[in-house]
Amino acid sequence: MTVDSTLITASAAAVGSLFGAAATIAAAWMTQRTQIIRGHTEWKLRERESLYGEFIKEASRLAVDALDHSLDEPEKVVALYGTVGRIRLISGEQVLHEVEECCRQIFDLYSQPNLTPVQFREALKAHRFDPLKKFSAACRAELLQLAPID
């Protein structure tokens, strides 16, 4: 039984084309999947950056307000509590710990006697007043961990 060389050549070409097409499809699928994962990761990163920025803005406003006011209007903290609740939904344990600690410090400031402008300047110069420092550091660490690697 002899096999025609034309048949062998045609079969080899067909099998080679089939493997080439399969490799192309697999590569395209892997590329698409990688792009989807990267896009989702970048979306999560932007969402957290925005949420953390919102918290920093509101907490900063309240911290400065607490230096010369008491918490006679509890509705002042509604926006802060809403942001904290959203942070609890998506953030890691370290960020959660630091956001709660930051809020505790702000509420403690509200319970202390008001500062005079001179006392406020002295506290800033001595770096005694930064309830957001550890929160910001925890956020930066979490965001760097989530950042896609190029």
Beta strands, then each sheet from edge to edge (+ up, - down):
end
